[in-house]
Every structure is written in C-alpha cells, then in structure tokens.
Amino acid sequence: MPTLRKNEGTISLFLDFPHADAKHIASGLKTESDFTEDDGIISISISSNNFSDLRAIWNSTMRGIIASEQA
C-alpha cells in the first residue's frame, strides 16, 4: 500500500451511539457535523484533510453533545 503524503488524503471518523434522548442530543449537532438520528441511534461522520482539523471538529462535536445532554 502506498504511503500517503501530507494533504494527499481524507481522514474520516464515524461514530454510532444510542441515547435515550437522541432527538434532543441531535439538535445540538445541527451546526457541528454531519449526522443522522434514527430510532434512538445517532450516527456522526466527520472528515478532514489533516489530523489537526479532524481533532478540532471532533472536539467541537463532543462539546455540542455534552452541552445538549446537560441542557
């Protein structure tokens, strides 16, 4: 497998998790990342060209989830 050089690929992260109040939690993600909510399961997809940006998107997404859960 060829080695990717810097900025030659996309890094993606996919997360599925159940939550008893998934609709409420999903409302906090509207501006953070691509997501779906279906029957109590939240599916999140984030992508970036580098790890630094992916980490920033991940942190922002997690803050949105935590804020929604605590509201």
Stockholm file with secondary structure:
# STOCKHOLM 1.0

chainA/1-71         MPTLRKNEGTISLFLDFPHADAKHIASGLKTESDFTEDDGIISISISSNNFSDLRAIWNSTMRGIIASEQA
#=GR chainA/1-71 SS CCCCCTTSSCEEEEEEEECTTHHHHHHTTTTTSEEEEETTEEEEEEEESSHHHHHHHHHHHHHHHHHHHHC
#=GC SS_cons        CCCCCTTSSCEEEEEEEECTTHHHHHHTTTTTSEEEEETTEEEEEEEESSHHHHHHHHHHHHHHHHHHHHC
//
